[in-house]
Amino acid sequence: MQDAWLCAKAVEIQSYADSNNTKCLYNALKQVYGPQHSGTSALLNLDGTTLLTEKDKILERWVKHYSAVLNRPSCINEEAIARLPQVEINQSLAFLPSIEEISKAITLLSSGKAPGSDAIPAEIYKAGGPRLVEKLTDVFQAMWKLEAVPKEFKDTIIINLYKRKGKRQDCDNHRGISILSVAGKILARILLNRLIVHLDQGLLPESQCGFRKDRGTTDMVFTARQLQEKCQEQNVDLYMAFVDLTKAFDTVSREGLWKIMAKYGCPDKFIGIVRNLHDGMTASVRDQQELSDPFPITNGVKQGCVLAPTLFSMVFSAMLQDSFQNYNTGINFIYRFDGGLFNLRRMQAKTRVEEVTVRELLFADDCALVAGSNKDLQDSMDHLSSACNNFGLTISTKKTEVLYQPAPGKPYTEPTIFVNGQKLSAVDRFTYLGSTLSRAVHIDDEVNIRIVKASAAFGRLRDSVWERTGIKQETKLKVYRAVVLPTLLYGCEAWTVYQRHAKKLNHIHLSCLRKLLRIKWQDKIPDTEVLSKANIPSIYTMLAKEQLRWTGHVTRMPYVRLPKQVFFGELKNGKRAQGGPKKRYKDTLKASLKSFGLDLKSWESLAQDRPAWRRKVQDGAVLCESRRSSCAILKRQHIYILCMYYNV
């Protein structure tokens, strides 16, 4: 029975990994790893001197903590909002919700989630059929006309999740997870679907990839790595400031938010519905099955609501628009999409190239500012800091860090960037959206971290999966593919891989497979046979496959997308040094195309057809692995013959 469950779960996890569905992927992984400890057995009081052990005292401490966090006062500068341009009002946002919209919103609900205070799970709404949809339509349309939302739609239950950092007894080391009414989620989804269509008309900056369709963390990680690589190749300094905002979602001024929505073309009716989901909101804390009395929440966007990230993006976009309205300093690129990626001469036709300035990389509230000099980065930080003050947000000077990558041959001098008179920490590496960026540009640190994390993931499943005799070997391999490999190769699409990196990754890959298949080194079974028994390719092939799939995706992006512009572009003011450059992403891409039997001249046009490109890449992976295996076998036979000849 356990084998069947694990097998089904492995297939499910693999499907999420293939479709890049990160949310469902991690939810499924948690089920495989087993339940996490929730709740707290003891807490430190506010001054951190006394340990609270009584249930009522612990619950009271949680209420005080979240009441302080979720009611932080913040105000917004009216003049800053007045400076924003007025977008034409989109009256379609105010139309009554239709049956089709409600049906679509129900379909998009996540199953298996804890219900709110009404205890009605999402599965009930999904199974309700057309009759339930009709009833909900009547209810939602009545709310729309009255601009009134039931209190149950607003209120939330907060549970605590330990961040696995710092003392467990410290409230600040826990994350509050909000449990909301499913009916309220349906209404919020209807609002979000409309708002997304409205904002996709160029109202959000191209650099914002958080919680937007067809965008993800890989977009920004890839862009950051390309920036590093091209600055190194063309002898330009690169300064990057990774900005951390203190409790960003919780400190958004609601009054300011409604005014920003109006500036972005949202009609009063639409704003009124969104506002009613927030005004009068209360929360209760649940800890160890105990529920606290409700307390009011007066500030910030509604945590746990699908609307929250998009509403925050509007505020953040307005803030950036105000801060950089008459300021265009960053890293200047020229780009051109015709003529072929590998043809550098296409950039010499100055009348046929376009220009773009890369100033910031955004993913929700994760912000990275980039510049070509210490002065330019300081100016950008000054503009951003001033705008944060105007919009009620606060930059955390303790967590904001600066990474300086000097041009090749130039000595390193520590960057001096200040915010509100405090000097920001300078670092040699920074973990950006899960990937480690180093001022040395290479991925040595990232590979080492991936190996550690993959080893930990493999070890966590040792007792529950690998050493269980009742689980089939085929099932274990499926779990390995779905759990360990994605951890080992996270972000590999953006890597510039040297042979030493691939060798280290392949070593841990084969080590895990040998343990899983119970093959000892003393058995003298070669690596090719281990891979054949597992029916899993080598890391070399997997790295090339992921790179080709990703670059195919980049070539299909619209022309306005930042990752595509940077990938196909060059620095406007950069100059290459004499001699051969260090290995570049394009060099590894060219090698991958050749090893997969793909034409260097026609690959870009072929990649425009996604299904055809995926088939070609899959066929190329089989061909590449077959060649690699054959070469390894021939090499081993040759060594054996030499050993026999010399009687070694």
GIHU-V621721 format. One record per backbone hydrogen bond with DSSP energy under -1.0 kcal/mol. NH is the residue of the N-H (numbers start at 1). CO is the residue of the C=O. Records with the same first field share a line. If there is no record, write none. Layout:
NH = CO ; CO
This chain:
5 = 1
6 = 2
7 = 3
8 = 4
9 = 5
10 = 6
11 = 7
12 = 8
13 = 9
14 = 10
15 = 11
16 = 12
17 = 13
18 = 14
19 = 15
21 = 16
22 = 20
25 = 21
26 = 22
27 = 23
28 = 24
29 = 25
30 = 26
31 = 27
32 = 28
33 = 29
34 = 30
43 = 52
44 = 169
45 = 50
48 = 45
52 = 43
58 = 54
59 = 55
60 = 56
61 = 57
62 = 58
63 = 59
64 = 60
65 = 61
66 = 62
67 = 63
68 = 64
69 = 65
70 = 66
77 = 390
81 = 77
82 = 78
83 = 79
84 = 81
87 = 263
90 = 265
93 = 90
94 = 91
95 = 92
102 = 98
103 = 99
104 = 100
105 = 101
106 = 102
107 = 103
108 = 104
109 = 106
119 = 116
126 = 122
127 = 123
133 = 129
134 = 130
135 = 131
136 = 132
137 = 133
138 = 134
139 = 135
140 = 136
141 = 137
142 = 138
143 = 139
144 = 140
145 = 141
146 = 142
147 = 143
148 = 143
153 = 150
154 = 151
155 = 151
156 = 282
157 = 179
158 = 284
159 = 177
161 = 175
163 = 173
170 = 167
173 = 170
174 = 171
175 = 161
177 = 159
179 = 157
185 = 181
186 = 182
187 = 183
188 = 184
189 = 185
190 = 186
191 = 187
192 = 188
193 = 189
194 = 190
195 = 191
196 = 192
197 = 193
198 = 194
199 = 195
200 = 196
201 = 198
203 = 199
208 = 205
209 = 362
215 = 212
221 = 217
222 = 218
223 = 219
224 = 220
225 = 221
226 = 222
227 = 223
228 = 224
229 = 225
230 = 226
231 = 227
232 = 228
233 = 229
234 = 230
235 = 232
236 = 231
238 = 405
239 = 371
240 = 403
241 = 369
242 = 401
243 = 367
246 = 394
251 = 247
257 = 253
258 = 254
259 = 255
260 = 256
261 = 257
262 = 258
263 = 259
264 = 260
265 = 262
266 = 261
271 = 267
272 = 268
273 = 269
274 = 270
275 = 271
276 = 272
277 = 273
278 = 275
279 = 275
281 = 278
283 = 295
284 = 156
286 = 158
287 = 290
290 = 287
292 = 285
295 = 283
297 = 281
299 = 70
300 = 252
301 = 249
305 = 302
308 = 305
311 = 307
312 = 308
313 = 309
314 = 310
315 = 311
316 = 312
317 = 313
318 = 314
319 = 315
320 = 316
321 = 317
322 = 318
323 = 319
324 = 320
327 = 324
331 = 358
333 = 356
334 = 570
335 = 354
343 = 340
344 = 342
346 = 343
347 = 344
348 = 345
350 = 348
352 = 349
354 = 335
356 = 333
358 = 331
361 = 368
362 = 207
363 = 366
366 = 363
367 = 243
368 = 361
369 = 241
370 = 359
371 = 239
377 = 373
378 = 374
379 = 375
380 = 376
381 = 377
382 = 378
383 = 379
384 = 380
385 = 381
386 = 382
387 = 383
388 = 384
389 = 385
390 = 386
391 = 387
393 = 388
396 = 244
400 = 396
401 = 242
402 = 425
403 = 240
405 = 238
410 = 407
419 = 422
422 = 419
424 = 417
427 = 402
430 = 437
432 = 435
435 = 432
437 = 430
439 = 428
441 = 438
442 = 440
447 = 443
448 = 444
449 = 445
450 = 446
451 = 447
452 = 448
453 = 449
454 = 450
455 = 451
456 = 452
457 = 453
458 = 454
459 = 455
460 = 456
462 = 459
465 = 461
466 = 461
467 = 462
468 = 465
476 = 472
477 = 473
478 = 474
479 = 475
480 = 476
481 = 477
482 = 478
483 = 479
485 = 480
488 = 484
489 = 485
492 = 489
494 = 491
495 = 492
502 = 498
503 = 499
504 = 500
505 = 501
506 = 502
507 = 503
508 = 504
509 = 505
510 = 506
511 = 507
512 = 508
513 = 509
514 = 510
515 = 511
516 = 512
517 = 513
519 = 514
523 = 520
524 = 521
530 = 526
531 = 527
532 = 528
533 = 529
534 = 530
535 = 531
536 = 531
542 = 538
543 = 539
544 = 540
545 = 541
546 = 542
547 = 543
548 = 544
549 = 545
550 = 546
551 = 547
552 = 548
553 = 549
554 = 550
555 = 551
556 = 552
557 = 554
561 = 558
565 = 561
566 = 562
567 = 563
568 = 564
570 = 334
572 = 332
575 = 234
588 = 584
589 = 585
590 = 586
591 = 587
592 = 588
593 = 589
594 = 590
595 = 591
596 = 592
597 = 594
598 = 593
603 = 599
606 = 602
607 = 603
609 = 606
613 = 609
614 = 610
615 = 611
616 = 612
617 = 613
618 = 614
619 = 615
620 = 616
621 = 617
622 = 618
623 = 619
624 = 620
625 = 621
626 = 622
627 = 623
628 = 624
629 = 625
630 = 626
631 = 627
632 = 628
633 = 629
634 = 630
635 = 631
636 = 632
637 = 633
638 = 634
639 = 635
640 = 636
641 = 637
642 = 638
643 = 639
644 = 640
645 = 641
646 = 642
648 = 643
